[in-house]
Structures are given as structure tokens and as C-alpha cells.
Amino acid sequence: MTGIGIQTHLIKKIAKNQKVCTNCNKEIPVDDIYHHEEGKNQHLHSLIARSFCSDCYAKYGETTLLKGKE
């Protein structure tokens, strides 16, 4: 869940352009799998949505990544 009160979850996607992992700042190259934040019942603007590499997703899981750093 983001700080603005929108319920979110992560969906698996294939990068169509280069991205950067929000958690570890590692580059996610084109055609790699990554996990993108999406609103469950509401639209989550792309400027707010976070993207995570597969390594961080496997290491920390969805719940921990969405909770964020405190």
C-alpha cells in the first residue's frame, strides 16, 4: 500500500524499455522480467508506481517491497 491510501499489488511484466529497480537501484534491461506496482481498485499513476527487479522480488517478497523502507 502506498502512502496515499491506494491498495496496491505487484504484477509480473517484461520490460519494453530500460527501468531501474526502486529497491536496489539495479538496471532492469529490455526483455527482462520485473514486477510493477498497480492499484487494486483504483488507478495508480505511473509517476507514483514502483518497479522491482526479479532478484528483489525473490529475496523480499511482495509484502515487504510494498511496505517500503522505514
Secondary structure, DSSP 8 states (H G I E B T S, - for coil): --TTS--EEEEEEE-SS-EE-TTT--EE-TT-EEEEEEESSS---TTT--EEEHHHHHHHHHHHHHH---
